[in-house]
């Protein structure tokens, strides 16, 4: 039974590492919350947030312009919503999330008169 003290020592070390990781994650989460609450685009440590973490801002109308341009390009063949971002040309267009593109498609479909229509999983200009 000589292994028991060694196992206990290993478990103590593992618990210590887990605790340190938990503390570091909590600090990072607090830093991000403070950054978001103050409207800052970087964490207090100065590292920039990636666009998916809120570091990128996109002007209003960018999604609408991208969707309209791509749909005009594809015409009668249509395009799947998931493929629209593949045709982004500007930095702002690359920052758009898939949900923003889907929101633009839904709004355009529901507008009167409709700007877009969906048939069989593909989107078209109305």
Secondary structure, DSSP 8 states (H G I E B T S, - for coil): -THHHHHHHHHHHHHHHHHHHHHHHHHHHHHHHHHHHHT-SB-TTS-B--GGGT-----TTHHHHHHHHHHHHHGGG-B-HHHHGGG--SHHHHH--HHHHHHHHHHHHHSSS-SEEEETTEEEE-
